[in-house]
Amino acid sequence: MADNGAIFPLFYLPPVSFFTEFLQHKNNFLIEQKEYFPKQTYRNRAQIYSPDGALTLVVPVEKGSKNHRVVKDVKISYDFNWQRLHWLSLECCYRSSAYFEYYEADFAPFYQEKKYMFLFDYNEALLRLLLKLMKLKVELNFTEAYEASTKGLDFRKSIHPKLDYDFQQKTYFQVFDDRKGFLKNLSIVDLLFNQGPNTLNYL
């Protein structure tokens, strides 16, 4: 990676801000796979628009994963059927959106059929699907070792659920915006289900 490149974490159904930055650096970036797994980040959670406002979907990880385990080795927990919960939530929130049925068959297997052992593999497969659906041809490159600092741009900590990410986001129609108004920086699926093939143009 050249000095003006960027390093990104691997998120679960990443927020819109991830893709706005990713598009700017898609020719020179690395995805971090050697960091220790940090708690309460987008690495295992995503925010969608529910009838009551922002709803957080969390992919549970096995106990012990939170204690200095490399993110590539973090295992998903299946102690309860979170996949069914996530899918029901996505259906409830987006069934009436313009493009949910258009993409439904692409996402359904990740919640109804497939079971990934590792969170990183699950997130990577979903990211590849999202890039495909947006018709964005990008080769994913990964870090070989953890480096605390980088000469390029570092998005590993800046894009975070508890931080208000400072980027200009145009409004678009959201299913429940008549209740809570426009909600900024939700998961990319909110944009995809509402804007469909226009998602990449929007970004």
MDTraj code that builds the backbone (N, CA, C; nanometers):
import mdtraj as md
import numpy as np

residues = "MET ALA ASP ASN GLY ALA ILE PHE PRO LEU PHE TYR LEU PRO PRO VAL SER PHE PHE THR GLU PHE LEU GLN HIS LYS ASN ASN PHE LEU ILE GLU GLN LYS GLU TYR PHE PRO LYS GLN THR TYR ARG ASN ARG ALA GLN ILE TYR SER PRO ASP GLY ALA LEU THR LEU VAL VAL PRO VAL GLU LYS GLY SER LYS ASN HIS ARG VAL VAL LYS ASP VAL LYS ILE SER TYR ASP PHE ASN TRP GLN ARG LEU HIS TRP LEU SER LEU GLU CYS CYS TYR ARG SER SER ALA TYR PHE GLU TYR TYR GLU ALA ASP PHE ALA PRO PHE TYR GLN GLU LYS LYS TYR MET PHE LEU PHE ASP TYR ASN GLU ALA LEU LEU ARG LEU LEU LEU LYS LEU MET LYS LEU LYS VAL GLU LEU ASN PHE THR GLU ALA TYR GLU ALA SER THR LYS GLY LEU ASP PHE ARG LYS SER ILE HIS PRO LYS LEU ASP TYR ASP PHE GLN GLN LYS THR TYR PHE GLN VAL PHE ASP ASP ARG LYS GLY PHE LEU LYS ASN LEU SER ILE VAL ASP LEU LEU PHE ASN GLN GLY PRO ASN THR LEU ASN TYR LEU".split()
xyz = np.array([
    [0.0839, -0.1195, 0.0000],
    [0.0000, 0.0000, 0.0000],
    [0.0875, 0.1246, 0.0000],
    [0.0603, 0.2135, -0.0918],
    [0.1353, 0.3371, -0.0985],
    [0.0994, 0.4273, 0.0188],
    [0.1818, 0.5297, 0.0410],
    [0.1628, 0.6166, 0.1566],
    [0.0272, 0.6866, 0.1576],
    [-0.0301, 0.7101, 0.0406],
    [-0.1583, 0.7812, 0.0358],
    [-0.2776, 0.6861, 0.0339],
    [-0.2527, 0.5600, 0.0673],
    [-0.3592, 0.4605, 0.0709],
    [-0.4383, 0.4681, 0.2002],
    [-0.5246, 0.3692, 0.2210],
    [-0.6098, 0.3687, 0.3397],
    [-0.6203, 0.2284, 0.3964],
    [-0.6505, 0.2222, 0.5253],
    [-0.6715, 0.0939, 0.5902],
    [-0.8107, 0.0941, 0.6524],
    [-0.8870, -0.0136, 0.6249],
    [-1.0253, -0.0226, 0.6694],
    [-1.0444, -0.1452, 0.7587],
    [-1.1340, -0.1345, 0.8572],
    [-1.1764, -0.2540, 0.9300],
    [-1.2797, -0.3275, 0.8457],
    [-1.3120, -0.4493, 0.8852],
    [-1.4144, -0.5263, 0.8144],
    [-1.5394, -0.5286, 0.9012],
    [-1.6465, -0.4672, 0.8505],
    [-1.7687, -0.4508, 0.9272],
    [-1.8789, -0.5471, 0.8827],
    [-1.9783, -0.5617, 0.9706],
    [-2.1003, -0.6358, 0.9388],
    [-2.1999, -0.5381, 0.8755],
    [-2.2384, -0.5612, 0.7499],
    [-2.3300, -0.4707, 0.6792],
    [-2.2908, -0.3260, 0.7082],
    [-2.1766, -0.2810, 0.6577],
    [-2.1155, -0.1538, 0.6989],
    [-2.2063, -0.0321, 0.6818],
    [-2.1791, 0.0730, 0.7597],
    [-2.2558, 0.1966, 0.7458],
    [-2.2198, 0.2685, 0.6153],
    [-2.3050, 0.3628, 0.5770],
    [-2.2845, 0.4373, 0.4530],
    [-2.1484, 0.5065, 0.4514],
    [-2.1041, 0.5596, 0.5662],
    [-1.9758, 0.6315, 0.5719],
    [-1.8588, 0.5422, 0.5309],
    [-1.8677, 0.4124, 0.5618],
    [-1.7629, 0.3186, 0.5205],
    [-1.7478, 0.3207, 0.3689],
    [-1.8605, 0.3169, 0.2988],
    [-1.8550, 0.3090, 0.1528],
    [-1.8198, 0.4427, 0.0874],
    [-1.8569, 0.5532, 0.1505],
    [-1.8175, 0.6822, 0.0930],
    [-1.6652, 0.6966, 0.0963],
    [-1.6040, 0.6494, 0.2042],
    [-1.4574, 0.6531, 0.2143],
    [-1.3941, 0.5455, 0.1258],
    [-1.4549, 0.4290, 0.1262],
    [-1.4025, 0.3156, 0.0493],
    [-1.3950, 0.3490, -0.0993],
    [-1.4976, 0.4155, -0.1495],
    [-1.4994, 0.4511, -0.2919],
    [-1.3856, 0.5453, -0.3290],
    [-1.3484, 0.6315, -0.2363],
    [-1.2406, 0.7268, -0.2632],
    [-1.1038, 0.6593, -0.2655],
    [-1.0946, 0.5431, -0.1999],
    [-0.9644, 0.4766, -0.1856],
    [-0.9654, 0.3344, -0.2421],
    [-1.0622, 0.3052, -0.3289],
    [-1.0802, 0.1672, -0.3756],
    [-0.9631, 0.1136, -0.4568],
    [-0.8746, 0.2012, -0.5036],
    [-0.7588, 0.1568, -0.5819],
    [-0.6326, 0.1401, -0.4981],
    [-0.6424, 0.1767, -0.3689],
    [-0.5239, 0.1687, -0.2842],
    [-0.5668, 0.1574, -0.1376],
    [-0.5946, 0.0351, -0.0956],
    [-0.6413, 0.0144, 0.0414],
    [-0.6040, -0.1255, 0.0897],
    [-0.6126, -0.1423, 0.2211],
    [-0.6004, -0.2736, 0.2829],
    [-0.7135, -0.2906, 0.3826],
    [-0.7590, -0.4136, 0.3998],
    [-0.8568, -0.4444, 0.5037],
    [-0.7836, -0.5117, 0.6192],
    [-0.8060, -0.4601, 0.7381],
    [-0.7360, -0.5095, 0.8573],
    [-0.7880, -0.6469, 0.8989],
    [-0.6954, -0.7425, 0.9112],
    [-0.7358, -0.8752, 0.9585],
    [-0.6507, -0.9245, 1.0760],
    [-0.5565, -0.8407, 1.1197],
    [-0.4652, -0.8840, 1.2254],
    [-0.4824, -0.8084, 1.3570],
    [-0.5792, -0.7164, 1.3624],
    [-0.6018, -0.6410, 1.4860],
    [-0.6688, -0.7290, 1.5904],
    [-0.6601, -0.6860, 1.7183],
    [-0.7390, -0.7507, 1.8222],
    [-0.8836, -0.7055, 1.8075],
    [-0.9758, -0.7961, 1.8341],
    [-1.1180, -0.7666, 1.8176],
    [-1.1634, -0.6631, 1.9202],
    [-1.2079, -0.5447, 1.8744],
    [-1.2566, -0.4437, 1.9688],
    [-1.4068, -0.4584, 1.9938],
    [-1.4491, -0.4336, 2.1160],
    [-1.5890, -0.4502, 2.1531],
    [-1.6743, -0.3332, 2.1044],
    [-1.8020, -0.3622, 2.0857],
    [-1.9051, -0.2618, 2.0574],
    [-1.8709, -0.1724, 1.9378],
    [-1.8355, -0.2353, 1.8281],
    [-1.8075, -0.1618, 1.7050],
    [-1.8902, -0.2218, 1.5916],
    [-1.8785, -0.1611, 1.4750],
    [-1.9514, -0.2111, 1.3582],
    [-1.8983, -0.3453, 1.3088],
    [-1.7928, -0.3966, 1.3698],
    [-1.7389, -0.5249, 1.3252],
    [-1.8412, -0.6372, 1.3451],
    [-1.9267, -0.6221, 1.4452],
    [-2.0310, -0.7244, 1.4624],
    [-2.1679, -0.6629, 1.4901],
    [-2.1876, -0.5384, 1.4419],
    [-2.3201, -0.4775, 1.4576],
    [-2.3491, -0.3808, 1.3437],
    [-2.4779, -0.3642, 1.3173],
    [-2.5215, -0.2740, 1.2117],
    [-2.6481, -0.2042, 1.2580],
    [-2.6710, -0.0853, 1.2045],
    [-2.7912, -0.0104, 1.2418],
    [-2.8843, 0.0045, 1.1220],
    [-3.0112, -0.0287, 1.1454],
    [-3.1118, -0.0154, 1.0402],
    [-3.2254, 0.0731, 1.0922],
    [-3.3187, 0.1090, 1.0040],
    [-3.4283, 0.1987, 1.0399],
    [-3.5534, 0.1163, 1.0686],
    [-3.5952, 0.1149, 1.1956],
    [-3.7150, 0.0427, 1.2356],
    [-3.8294, 0.1418, 1.2558],
    [-3.9516, 0.0937, 1.2764],
    [-4.0635, 0.1850, 1.3017],
    [-4.0406, 0.2748, 1.4240],
    [-3.9530, 0.2311, 1.5149],
    [-3.9249, 0.3088, 1.6364],
    [-3.7953, 0.3885, 1.6289],
    [-3.7333, 0.3913, 1.5120],
    [-3.6066, 0.4630, 1.4967],
    [-3.4929, 0.3664, 1.4685],
    [-3.3717, 0.4075, 1.5007],
    [-3.2547, 0.3237, 1.4722],
    [-3.2583, 0.1951, 1.5552],
    [-3.2354, 0.0833, 1.4886],
    [-3.2321, -0.0479, 1.5539],
    [-3.0957, -0.1107, 1.5287],
    [-3.0323, -0.1574, 1.6355],
    [-2.8997, -0.2183, 1.6233],
    [-2.9113, -0.3703, 1.6163],
    [-2.8536, -0.4276, 1.5128],
    [-2.8458, -0.5730, 1.4978],
    [-2.7051, -0.6167, 1.5373],
    [-2.6958, -0.7105, 1.6287],
    [-2.5653, -0.7550, 1.6789],
    [-2.5430, -0.9026, 1.6456],
    [-2.4306, -0.9314, 1.5852],
    [-2.3909, -1.0703, 1.5627],
    [-2.3160, -1.1158, 1.6879],
    [-2.3700, -1.2103, 1.7645],
    [-2.3031, -1.2526, 1.8879],
    [-2.1761, -1.3322, 1.8581],
    [-2.0761, -1.3112, 1.9407],
    [-1.9509, -1.3861, 1.9241],
    [-1.9286, -1.4742, 2.0457],
    [-1.8527, -1.5805, 2.0263],
    [-1.8292, -1.6754, 2.1351],
    [-1.7550, -1.6104, 2.2505],
    [-1.7839, -1.6554, 2.3698],
    [-1.7178, -1.6010, 2.4895],
    [-1.5674, -1.6215, 2.4782],
    [-1.4964, -1.5210, 2.5225],
    [-1.3515, -1.5258, 2.5112],
    [-1.3021, -1.4494, 2.3905],
    [-1.3920, -1.4258, 2.2941],
    [-1.3538, -1.3543, 2.1727],
    [-1.3208, -1.2091, 2.2017],
    [-1.3720, -1.1602, 2.3144],
    [-1.3528, -1.0190, 2.3457],
    [-1.2213, -0.9928, 2.4175],
    [-1.1507, -1.0986, 2.4511],
    [-1.0263, -1.0821, 2.5269],
    [-0.9045, -1.1073, 2.4397],
    [-0.8589, -1.0022, 2.3757],
    [-0.7356, -1.0067, 2.2968],
    [-0.7302, -1.1245, 2.2003],
    [-0.8309, -1.1346, 2.1189],
    [-0.8294, -1.2351, 2.0130],
    [-0.8229, -1.1638, 1.8788],
    [-0.7359, -1.2124, 1.7926],
    [-0.7223, -1.1508, 1.6604],
    [-0.8556, -1.1609, 1.5884],
    [-0.8954, -1.0520, 1.5231],
    [-1.0287, -1.0429, 1.4631],
    [-1.0551, -1.1568, 1.3633],
    [-0.9514, -1.2028, 1.2962],
    [-0.9657, -1.3115, 1.1985],
    [-1.0076, -1.4423, 1.2662],
    [-0.9811, -1.4532, 1.3971],
    [-1.0074, -1.5784, 1.4685],
    [-1.1324, -1.5746, 1.5561],
    [-1.2061, -1.4661, 1.5518],
    [-1.3261, -1.4534, 1.6353],
    [-1.4387, -1.5396, 1.5780],
    [-1.4950, -1.6258, 1.6612],
    [-1.6001, -1.7173, 1.6175],
    [-1.7393, -1.6627, 1.6498],
    [-1.8321, -1.6871, 1.5592],
    [-1.9711, -1.6474, 1.5801],
    [-2.0375, -1.7458, 1.6758],
    [-2.1196, -1.6929, 1.7657],
    [-2.1957, -1.7778, 1.8573],
    [-2.3334, -1.8069, 1.7978],
    [-2.3742, -1.9325, 1.8085],
    [-2.5081, -1.9724, 1.7636],
    [-2.5893, -2.0272, 1.8808],
    [-2.5642, -1.9725, 2.0013],
    [-2.6376, -2.0170, 2.1201],
    [-2.7864, -1.9863, 2.1082],
    [-2.8208, -1.8809, 2.0344],
    [-2.9611, -1.8556, 2.0027],
    [-2.9693, -1.8205, 1.8545],
    [-3.0888, -1.8248, 1.7994],
    [-3.1054, -1.8087, 1.6552],
    [-3.1075, -1.6606, 1.6157],
    [-2.9926, -1.5972, 1.6248],
    [-2.9829, -1.4547, 1.5910],
    [-3.0061, -1.4312, 1.4418],
    [-2.9727, -1.5316, 1.3594],
    [-2.9932, -1.5147, 1.2153],
    [-3.1417, -1.4934, 1.1839],
    [-3.2268, -1.5706, 1.2485],
    [-3.3709, -1.5554, 1.2277],
    [-3.4164, -1.4181, 1.2758],
    [-3.3636, -1.3754, 1.3901],
    [-3.3987, -1.2443, 1.4453],
    [-3.3574, -1.1323, 1.3498],
    [-3.2361, -1.1414, 1.2967],
    [-3.1877, -1.0388, 1.2042],
    [-3.2723, -1.0358, 1.0767],
    [-3.3055, -1.1537, 1.0274],
    [-3.3828, -1.1588, 0.9027],
    [-3.5243, -1.1057, 0.9240],
    [-3.5864, -1.1419, 1.0348],
    [-3.7194, -1.0896, 1.0659],
    [-3.7155, -0.9380, 1.0809],
    [-3.6077, -0.8868, 1.1405],
    [-3.5921, -0.7420, 1.1565],
    [-3.5765, -0.6739, 1.0209],
    [-3.4950, -0.7315, 0.9341],
    [-3.4768, -0.6752, 0.8002],
    [-3.6087, -0.6774, 0.7225],
    [-3.6817, -0.7879, 0.7352],
    [-3.8118, -0.7975, 0.6676],
    [-3.9109, -0.6948, 0.7204],
    [-3.9179, -0.6831, 0.8513],
    [-4.0106, -0.5898, 0.9156],
    [-3.9793, -0.4459, 0.8744],
    [-3.8512, -0.4145, 0.8691],
    [-3.8097, -0.2768, 0.8412],
    [-3.8147, -0.2411, 0.6927],
    [-3.7937, -0.3396, 0.6058],
    [-3.7747, -0.3057, 0.4640],
    [-3.8675, -0.3773, 0.3658],
    [-3.9576, -0.4607, 0.4149],
    [-4.0474, -0.5308, 0.3237],
    [-4.1238, -0.4338, 0.2339],
    [-4.1573, -0.3167, 0.2863],
    [-4.2333, -0.2191, 0.2076],
    [-4.1436, -0.1217, 0.1303],
    [-4.0118, -0.1389, 0.1399],
    [-3.9212, -0.0521, 0.0646],
    [-3.9248, -0.0889, -0.0839],
    [-3.8742, -0.0003, -0.1664],
    [-3.8857, -0.0170, -0.3118],
    [-3.8096, -0.1387, -0.3655],
    [-3.6985, -0.1760, -0.2981],
    [-3.6109, -0.2767, -0.3590],
    [-3.5803, -0.3988, -0.2712],
    [-3.6499, -0.4141, -0.1578],
    [-3.6210, -0.5301, -0.0725],
    [-3.6425, -0.6606, -0.1489],
    [-3.7558, -0.6715, -0.2173],
    [-3.7844, -0.7957, -0.2904],
    [-3.6858, -0.8179, -0.4047],
    [-3.6316, -0.7102, -0.4567],
    [-3.5338, -0.7171, -0.5656],
    [-3.4050, -0.7867, -0.5198],
    [-3.3680, -0.7634, -0.3931],
    [-3.2425, -0.8186, -0.3401],
    [-3.2632, -0.9327, -0.2403],
    [-3.3871, -0.9622, -0.2088],
    [-3.4170, -1.0586, -0.1025],
    [-3.3463, -1.1925, -0.1208],
    [-3.3479, -1.2445, -0.2408],
    [-3.2877, -1.3763, -0.2667],
    [-3.1361, -1.3756, -0.2493],
    [-3.0749, -1.2585, -0.2614],
    [-2.9290, -1.2486, -0.2431],
    [-2.8910, -1.2547, -0.0954],
    [-2.9720, -1.1924, -0.0103],
    [-2.9394, -1.1849, 0.1326],
    [-2.9935, -1.3021, 0.2133],
    [-3.1048, -1.3573, 0.1721],
    [-3.1706, -1.4629, 0.2502],
    [-3.0784, -1.5789, 0.2894],
    [-2.9923, -1.6293, 0.1989],
    [-2.9070, -1.7427, 0.2367],
    [-2.8152, -1.7142, 0.3561],
    [-2.7780, -1.5883, 0.3763],
    [-2.6890, -1.5530, 0.4874],
    [-2.7609, -1.5615, 0.6223],
    [-2.8919, -1.5743, 0.6180],
    [-2.9713, -1.5799, 0.7412],
    [-3.0549, -1.7067, 0.7519],
    [-3.0723, -1.7772, 0.6409],
    [-3.1597, -1.8941, 0.6418],
    [-3.0885, -2.0245, 0.6091],
    [-2.9716, -2.0171, 0.5486],
    [-2.9039, -2.1387, 0.5052],
    [-2.7596, -2.1488, 0.5559],
    [-2.6831, -2.0447, 0.5320],
    [-2.5397, -2.0508, 0.5606],
    [-2.5094, -2.0274, 0.7089],
    [-2.4111, -2.1010, 0.7574],
    [-2.3606, -2.0772, 0.8923],
    [-2.2086, -2.0676, 0.8848],
    [-2.1584, -1.9495, 0.9100],
    [-2.0137, -1.9273, 0.9073],
    [-1.9573, -1.9464, 1.0480],
    [-1.8418, -2.0100, 1.0573],
    [-1.7786, -2.0277, 1.1867],
    [-1.7181, -1.8960, 1.2357],
    [-1.6529, -1.8239, 1.1424],
    [-1.5800, -1.7036, 1.1825],
    [-1.6501, -1.5760, 1.1364],
    [-1.6542, -1.4781, 1.2255],
    [-1.7160, -1.3493, 1.1956],
    [-1.6509, -1.2827, 1.0749],
    [-1.5194, -1.2901, 1.0664],
    [-1.4463, -1.2249, 0.9573],
    [-1.4908, -1.2813, 0.8215],
    [-1.5056, -1.4128, 0.8148],
    [-1.5464, -1.4769, 0.6892],
    [-1.6894, -1.4373, 0.6509],
    [-1.7748, -1.4290, 0.7511],
    [-1.9143, -1.3884, 0.7288],
    [-1.9195, -1.2449, 0.6757],
    [-1.8463, -1.1557, 0.7423],
    [-1.8432, -1.0154, 0.7001],
    [-1.7833, -0.9993, 0.5605],
    [-1.6789, -1.0767, 0.5327],
    [-1.6148, -1.0679, 0.4016],
    [-1.7109, -1.1128, 0.2908],
    [-1.7826, -1.2218, 0.3160],
    [-1.8776, -1.2727, 0.2164],
    [-1.9895, -1.1711, 0.1912],
    [-2.0361, -1.1069, 0.2980],
    [-2.1398, -1.0054, 0.2835],
    [-2.0871, -0.8823, 0.2099],
    [-1.9622, -0.8434, 0.2394],
    [-1.9028, -0.7292, 0.1700],
    [-1.8891, -0.7575, 0.0209],
    [-1.8466, -0.8783, -0.0122],
    [-1.8344, -0.9147, -0.1538],
    [-1.9710, -0.9115, -0.2223],
    [-2.0744, -0.9553, -0.1512],
    [-2.2092, -0.9491, -0.2070],
    [-2.2507, -0.8040, -0.2302],
    [-2.2280, -0.7185, -0.1328],
    [-2.2655, -0.5777, -0.1440],
    [-2.1945, -0.5107, -0.2613],
    [-2.0664, -0.5382, -0.2763],
    [-1.9898, -0.4808, -0.3881],
    [-2.0461, -0.5302, -0.5216],
    [-2.0833, -0.6577, -0.5245],
    [-2.1416, -0.7155, -0.6467],
    [-2.2750, -0.6495, -0.6798],
    [-2.3600, -0.6324, -0.5787],
    [-2.4915, -0.5733, -0.6005],
    [-2.4812, -0.4272, -0.6435],
    [-2.3750, -0.3602, -0.5973],
    [-2.3530, -0.2208, -0.6370],
    [-2.2760, -0.2107, -0.7688],
    [-2.2430, -0.3283, -0.8238],
    [-2.1656, -0.3353, -0.9480],
    [-2.0333, -0.2592, -0.9353],
    [-1.9676, -0.2846, -0.8251],
    [-1.8399, -0.2209, -0.7953],
    [-1.7309, -0.3279, -0.7971],
    [-1.6491, -0.3253, -0.9005],
    [-1.5443, -0.4264, -0.9145],
    [-1.4187, -0.3814, -0.8409],
    [-1.3941, -0.4465, -0.7280],
    [-1.2799, -0.4119, -0.6437],
    [-1.2146, -0.5403, -0.5959],
    [-1.0834, -0.5445, -0.6015],
    [-1.0098, -0.6587, -0.5465],
    [-0.9780, -0.6299, -0.4004],
    [-1.0201, -0.7200, -0.3122],
    [-0.9963, -0.6999, -0.1697],
    [-0.8552, -0.7434, -0.1325],
    [-0.7861, -0.6552, -0.0624],
    [-0.6502, -0.6829, -0.0156],
    [-0.6469, -0.6724, 0.1361],
    [-0.5717, -0.7609, 0.1996],
    [-0.5733, -0.7692, 0.3454],
    [-0.4349, -0.7464, 0.4059],
    [-0.4343, -0.6980, 0.5297],
    [-0.3077, -0.6763, 0.6001],
    [-0.2407, -0.8104, 0.6301],
    [-0.1095, -0.8087, 0.6325],
    [-0.0326, -0.9291, 0.6659],
    [0.0135, -0.9284, 0.8114],
    [0.0167, -0.8098, 0.8711],
    [0.0578, -0.7950, 1.0106],
    [-0.0102, -0.6713, 1.0674],
    [-0.0222, -0.6665, 1.2007],
    [-0.0868, -0.5494, 1.2618],
    [0.0150, -0.4381, 1.2797],
    [-0.0221, -0.3206, 1.2368],
    [0.0587, -0.2006, 1.2588],
    [-0.0290, -0.0960, 1.3243],
    [0.0140, -0.0483, 1.4409],
    [-0.0669, 0.0459, 1.5184],
    [-0.0861, 0.1774, 1.4441],
    [0.0119, 0.2177, 1.3678],
    [0.0012, 0.3434, 1.2920],
    [0.0307, 0.3155, 1.1450],
    [-0.0221, 0.4016, 1.0608],
    [-0.0019, 0.3860, 0.9176],
    [0.0239, 0.5221, 0.8561],
    [0.0967, 0.5254, 0.7468],
    [0.1269, 0.6527, 0.6802],
    [0.0060, 0.7037, 0.6017],
    [-0.0843, 0.6109, 0.5691],
    [-0.2039, 0.6503, 0.4952],
    [-0.3180, 0.6850, 0.5894],
    [-0.4385, 0.6849, 0.5381],
    [-0.5570, 0.7128, 0.6189],
    [-0.5995, 0.5875, 0.6940],
    [-0.6360, 0.6053, 0.8197],
    [-0.6695, 0.4926, 0.9066],
    [-0.8144, 0.5061, 0.9529],
    [-0.9010, 0.4141, 0.9075],
    [-1.0428, 0.4195, 0.9433],
    [-1.0808, 0.3130, 1.0463],
    [-0.9823, 0.2518, 1.1084],
    [-1.0109, 0.1419, 1.2000],
    [-1.0841, 0.1880, 1.3265],
    [-1.0595, 0.3112, 1.3691],
    [-1.1241, 0.3613, 1.4912],
    [-1.2211, 0.4756, 1.4646],
    [-1.2038, 0.5441, 1.3532],
    [-1.2826, 0.6656, 1.3306],
    [-1.4285, 0.6376, 1.2938],
    [-1.4545, 0.5269, 1.2231],
    [-1.5931, 0.4913, 1.1893],
    [-1.6438, 0.3989, 1.3000],
    [-1.7217, 0.4561, 1.3910],
    [-1.7565, 0.3866, 1.5153],
    [-1.8992, 0.4224, 1.5557],
    [-1.9769, 0.3266, 1.6077],
    [-2.1165, 0.3543, 1.6451],
    [-2.1327, 0.4679, 1.7462],
    [-2.0322, 0.4869, 1.8301],
    [-2.0437, 0.5879, 1.9358],
    [-1.9864, 0.7235, 1.8948],
    [-1.9360, 0.7306, 1.7726],
    [-1.8809, 0.8564, 1.7229],
    [-1.9678, 0.9086, 1.6089],
    [-1.9922, 1.0377, 1.6090],
    [-2.0687, 1.0991, 1.5007],
    [-1.9720, 1.1239, 1.3857],
    [-1.9760, 1.0356, 1.2862],
    [-1.8797, 1.0472, 1.1768],
    [-1.9113, 1.1693, 1.0913],
    [-1.8138, 1.2561, 1.0787],
    [-1.8332, 1.3852, 1.0123],
    [-1.8171, 1.3718, 0.8610],
    [-1.9293, 1.3496, 0.7927],
    [-1.9257, 1.3485, 0.6473],
    [-2.0591, 1.4004, 0.5965],
    [-2.0553, 1.4582, 0.4804],
    [-2.1768, 1.5152, 0.4231],
    [-2.2597, 1.4036, 0.3585],
    [-2.3803, 1.3862, 0.4096],
    [-2.4666, 1.2830, 0.3528],
    [-2.5958, 1.3451, 0.3035],
    [-2.6215, 1.3257, 0.1750],
    [-2.7473, 1.3727, 0.1175],
    [-2.8616, 1.2862, 0.1705],
    [-2.9787, 1.3471, 0.1853],
    [-3.0938, 1.2698, 0.2285],
    [-3.1461, 1.1844, 0.1130],
    [-3.2130, 1.0768, 0.1460],
    [-3.2827, 0.9938, 0.0487],
    [-3.4074, 0.9407, 0.1181],
    [-3.5008, 0.8889, 0.0438],
    [-3.6243, 0.8393, 0.1045],
    [-3.5958, 0.7182, 0.1920],
    [-3.6446, 0.7220, 0.3168],
    [-3.6373, 0.6081, 0.4080],
    [-3.7798, 0.5696, 0.4477],
    [-3.8020, 0.4410, 0.4666],
    [-3.9376, 0.3885, 0.4860],
    [-4.0132, 0.4606, 0.5979],
    [-3.9449, 0.4871, 0.7093],
    [-4.0132, 0.5457, 0.8248],
    [-3.9730, 0.6904, 0.8516],
    [-3.9261, 0.7588, 0.7492],
    [-3.8783, 0.8951, 0.7751],
    [-3.9908, 0.9927, 0.8106],
    [-4.1164, 0.9506, 0.7892],
    [-4.2278, 1.0363, 0.8317],
    [-4.2448, 1.0328, 0.9838],
    [-4.1762, 0.9374, 1.0487],
    [-4.1868, 0.9251, 1.1950],
    [-4.0696, 0.9912, 1.2671],
    [-3.9506, 0.9619, 1.2211],
    [-3.8310, 1.0094, 1.2923],
    [-3.7431, 1.1002, 1.2073],
    [-3.7868, 1.1285, 1.0847],
    [-3.7036, 1.2085, 0.9963],
    [-3.5923, 1.1263, 0.9345],
    [-3.5004, 1.1918, 0.8664],
    [-3.3901, 1.1206, 0.8009],
    [-3.2862, 1.0786, 0.9043],
    [-3.2507, 0.9507, 0.9043],
    [-3.1459, 0.8997, 0.9938],
    [-3.0178, 0.8805, 0.9133],
    [-2.9129, 0.9467, 0.9580],
    [-2.7847, 0.9482, 0.8879],
    [-2.6998, 0.8254, 0.9203],
    [-2.6220, 0.7832, 0.8242],
    [-2.5174, 0.6823, 0.8427],
    [-2.5679, 0.5483, 0.8966],
    [-2.6800, 0.5036, 0.8433],
    [-2.7267, 0.3685, 0.8764],
    [-2.6496, 0.2671, 0.7932],
    [-2.6797, 0.1397, 0.8124],
    [-2.6174, 0.0347, 0.7318],
    [-2.6444, 0.0586, 0.5836],
    [-2.5505, 0.0163, 0.5030],
    [-2.5631, 0.0290, 0.3578],
    [-2.6906, -0.0386, 0.3066],
    [-2.7433, -0.1376, 0.3798],
    [-2.8647, -0.2043, 0.3312],
    [-2.9850, -0.1111, 0.3333],
    [-2.9847, -0.0125, 0.4233],
    [-3.0930, 0.0855, 0.4248],
    [-3.0941, 0.1633, 0.2935],
    [-2.9768, 0.2031, 0.2504],
    [-2.9631, 0.2746, 0.1233],
    [-2.9967, 0.1825, 0.0058],
    [-2.9474, 0.0605, 0.0104],
    [-2.9674, -0.0344, -0.0992],
    [-3.1148, -0.0699, -0.1177],
    [-3.1833, -0.0991, -0.0066],
    [-3.3241, -0.1382, -0.0174],
    [-3.4135, -0.0216, -0.0587],
    [-3.3695, 0.0992, -0.0312],
    [-3.4488, 0.2167, -0.0679],
    [-3.4118, 0.2760, -0.2038],
    [-3.2850, 0.2629, -0.2434],
    [-3.2390, 0.3250, -0.3674],
    [-3.2067, 0.2252, -0.4785],
    [-3.1869, 0.0987, -0.4410],
    [-3.1635, -0.0044, -0.5428],
    [-3.0445, 0.0226, -0.6314],
    [-3.0601, 0.0048, -0.7624],
    [-2.9489, 0.0225, -0.8558],
    [-2.8889, 0.1640, -0.8565],
    [-2.9561, 0.2582, -0.7948],
    [-2.9049, 0.3956, -0.7884],
    [-2.8085, 0.4160, -0.6712],
    [-2.7852, 0.3109, -0.5929],
    [-2.7010, 0.3220, -0.4724],
    [-2.5621, 0.3767, -0.5033],
    [-2.4978, 0.3219, -0.6036],
    [-2.3617, 0.3655, -0.6352],
    [-2.3606, 0.5108, -0.6823],
    [-2.4591, 0.5506, -0.7616],
    [-2.4679, 0.6898, -0.8045],
    [-2.4860, 0.7827, -0.6846],
    [-2.5672, 0.7379, -0.5886],
    [-2.5890, 0.8167, -0.4675],
    [-2.4581, 0.8369, -0.3913],
    [-2.3819, 0.7286, -0.3770],
    [-2.2559, 0.7363, -0.3040],
    [-2.1548, 0.8251, -0.3765],
])
top = md.Topology()
chain = top.add_chain()
for i, resn in enumerate(residues, 1):
    res = top.add_residue(resn, chain, resSeq=i)
    for name in ("N", "CA", "C"):
        top.add_atom(name, md.element.get_by_symbol(name[0]), res)
traj = md.Trajectory(xyz[None], top)
